[in-house]
Structures are given as C-alpha cells and as structure tokens.
Amino acid sequence: MSGSMTFVPDLRQPVRLLAALALLCLLAGCGARQVVVEGEFPKPLMSPLPLNMGIWYDEEFANHEFFDEAKGRTESTWIVKTGSAQMQMWDIVLGGLFKNLEQMKNPPGSGEMNQVVDAVLVPRIEELQYAIPAHTNVKVYEIWMRYRFDMVTTAGEQIASWTMTSYGKTPTAFLQSDEAAVNLAAVVALRDAGANFATNFTRIPAVREWLEQRQRRIARSEAAATTPIDRTDSLPEQAVEIEPTPQEAL
C-alpha cells in the first residue's frame, strides 16, 4: 500500500523573506531619497559697496533641509539638505557685494563679543515649496523659497527687515537621476536668490535711508576734519608796547 504525502508549506518562509528584505532595505538606505545640494555660484559683477558687513547664520539656517512636511521627516520620500550650499552661496554673493564681509563669532546682541562692523545681516528661510514631476520619466523639479532678511546693529537693534523670493526649475528633463534633477533645481533657486539680493539690496527703502544717513555722517565728519580752524577769535588780546621814536623821546 502506497501512502500519499501531503505538502504543507512552511509559512515561516515568507516572514523570513520579508524580514530579510526589510533588513537589506534598511542597510541600503531605502526610504527617503537624500540629496545634499552642491553647486557653483558666481560672484556678482558690480563695484562693491563701501561697507564692512557682518553675516550671521543661525543653526537652523546652517543645517537647513526640506522634506514633505505633510508626511513628516521619517515618512517623506525626499530629504534635501541645502544648509551648506546656502552658506557657500551667500558668502560668495555678499563677499562680492560689500567691500568686506565678516563672519560673526556670535549672534548680534547687547553684551556679545563680536567684531566691529557697520551692520549685520541675518538670513532666514521662512517658506519653501517644491513640485515633483507628474510623470516619472520627466525629471523636471521646481523649488520656490521665501527668505527673511534682518539687517541689525552689532547690538541687535533693527535697521531693516524685508522678504525676498527665489525660484529654481530643472532646465532639462534629460538627466541621469532624480537626485541630479532635484540638486540642479535647488542650485538654480539659490543663484536666483543671490542675483535678486545683489540687484535689489540698495532699493529696499529702509536700507536706502540707512545708507543715505550713513553717507551724510561720513560727509560731516570729513568736512569737520578738513575745515581749517580760525584761531584769531580764540586768541586773547595782548597789549603791545611800541617803543617811542627818537623824536618822540625828546
């Protein structure tokens, strides 16, 4: 009598397979795609303003990154780090826009030990939006940013505050990877921000007023230093004795 054999599948195999795949995915960095933005940024082609300007990047700006906030950082499909590229770009642009640019050792504020500068710029990113392609084979990404700039004294007193936007779009759909497309869109947005700032800085009403007041103070100081002092009015009168002539002496 030949016995029949019944095949009973080992249900543990799929579980083991899924666990192995999850481990491999974790080790391989599956999940969110991470892009550290890198690029080259041109110096503005203009005569530098005669200012000794300070710059302060706070921790949030220096480590800036963006992702899908609706999903949260852990669930987002993209994490794009722009902090290093932001500082690189602004150092180049501001270094060409002003006669001298100083990296402040501490945030501007009363009691802080800082370098002596004419003013300090503090940039922030208030909002960032990005759009992903509707079709996966078209690698055209868009990035929009809104900056907030505060120009303050070394003591932290506000001189001017304004917002500025920038926009970047991947100029071609024929890139090798989505990561390259995202990086290029971010670089274009940063270049747009630098050009926008260099073009419009002196047009900001509060900045223009501050520059005019500063120029008037410098002009008064220079005029006072070069005007000769008339000392005749300040000298005390002295009695002058005149010796009599020989005829008067007779």
KAFEN-V775378 format. One record per residue. D_FIRST is the distance of its C-alpha to the first C-alpha in Angstrom with 1 decimal. Layout:
d_first=[D_FIRST/D_FIRST]
//
This chain:
d_first=[0.0/3.6/6.2/9.5/12.7/16.0/19.2/22.0/25.3/27.7/30.7/32.9/33.1/35.4/37.5/37.9/38.7/41.4/42.8/43.0/44.7/47.1/48.0/48.6/50.7/52.8/53.4/54.3/56.7/55.0/56.6/60.3/61.9/64.9/68.1/71.0/73.9/75.9/78.7/82.2/85.2/88.7/91.9/94.2/97.0/100.0/102.8/101.6/103.2/105.5/103.4/101.8/98.6/96.0/92.3/89.9/86.2/84.5/81.0/79.4/81.1/80.3/76.6/76.4/73.0/71.7/68.4/67.1/68.7/66.9/63.6/65.1/65.0/61.4/60.0/62.5/61.2/64.5/66.7/69.8/72.2/75.8/77.8/78.6/79.4/81.6/83.7/83.9/85.1/87.7/89.0/89.7/91.2/93.3/94.4/95.8/97.3/99.3/101.7/99.6/96.3/95.6/92.2/93.1/92.0/91.7/91.5/94.9/96.5/99.4/99.3/96.8/97.8/97.6/99.4/102.5/101.7/103.2/100.2/96.4/93.7/90.5/87.8/84.9/82.2/82.3/79.6/77.2/75.1/72.7/71.0/67.8/67.2/65.8/63.7/61.8/63.0/66.6/67.6/70.9/71.4/74.5/76.0/78.9/80.7/83.6/85.6/88.1/90.9/93.3/96.4/97.9/100.5/99.4/100.0/97.5/100.1/99.0/100.9/98.6/95.1/93.4/90.1/89.0/86.0/84.2/81.6/79.2/77.0/74.8/77.0/74.2/70.7/69.6/68.8/65.8/64.6/65.1/66.4/69.1/70.1/70.4/72.4/74.7/75.3/76.2/78.6/80.3/80.8/82.3/84.7/85.7/86.4/88.6/90.6/91.1/92.4/94.7/96.2/96.7/97.5/101.3/101.0/99.6/102.6/102.4/101.9/104.8/107.0/106.1/106.8/110.2/111.2/110.2/112.2/115.3/115.1/114.9/117.9/119.9/119.2/120.1/123.3/124.3/123.7/125.8/128.7/131.8/133.3/136.9/138.4/142.0/141.4/139.9/142.5/145.3/148.8/151.0/154.8/156.2/159.6/161.7/164.4/167.8/169.5/172.7/174.8/173.1/173.7/177.5]
//
